[in-house]
């Protein structure tokens, strides 16, 4: 019965994609590849009951995943791989040296950098003279509500990657898109530090989920 069910679910995916799948069916299908000889339906439901949602499962700590009956090291590894794999996939679609010549493009590019991240991180996107990305470097990874950023570190990053200008970007996981007073003050200090070496900050993007806000569009730079 399990083999027949697996075959039907795989054929349905090939025909319809995942859009019509329920959350537990997505997990079932994925777990086929790490649990070869067991019904994964019950395990999928147990995961959703414990972690609340598909994204909650993928973002869970591997050690916590292994506490669910039926989830071993390989399954925990596979599930934990999904957010990082998704981020690499969407970022790769921009190809090498994408041109970020508008806040809209900068925002969409920044979203790909933060996909699946549950903690606040800060990126410096280094641009050449044609506004093409030289390199996007994570300069800090903080707690879920705090990301202290040091201007000296950002200056060093911009110089190392020969930036003509930069876009700053950080995320507010599970929070508000609105820039905080601390965000605005940190940006002011970074802008001043980079101006001293003739590197312009063209935007600061805050990402929350699949949405973003641009300092440039809001007149905050």
C-alpha positions, 0 to 999 in steps of 0.5 A: 500500500505504501509503494502505491501511495508513494507512486501516486503522490509522485505522479501527482506532483509531476502532473500538478506541482505542489500548489494543490498539496496540503502541508502534510503531503509536501512533507510526506513527499519530501520524506520519501527520499530519507525514509525508504520503507515506512509510511511517512504520513503519520510522521508528517502530521507529527511534525506539523503538530509539533512545529505548527506549519511547514515553514516551522518544520523547515526552520526547526533545529535539527536536534529538535526534529530528531525528537519526533518519532521516525525522524533520524539524522538524514531526515532532520538534515534534509528538512533543515536543508530546505530554507538554505537551498531555497535561498540559494535557488532564488539568489542564483536566478539573479545570475552573476553581477545583477544590475541593481539600478532601482530600489525595486530591484534592490528590494527584490534582490535583498529578499533572496538574501534573507529567505529562510533566515530566522535571526536578524542578519546584516548585509553589505551589497557592494556595487561597481560603477554600473550599479552591478553587484560585486559581492554581497557579504553578511557582516553580522548575524545577531539575535532575533531582535538585535543586530549591532552593526559597526561602521568600521567593519562595513568600511573594510567590507566595501574596500575589500570588494572594491565597491563604488557604492553600497546598498545596506540590507538587514531583516526583521524576522517576524517583526515590523517592516518599519525602520526603528530609531536604531536602524535610522541612527545606525544608517546615519553613522554608516553613511558618514563613515563611507562618505569619508572614503568617497563611497556612497550608500545608495539605499538601505533595505529592510526585509520582512518575509517576502516584503521590503522597505527602502530608505531611499524611497522613504527619504531616509538617506 
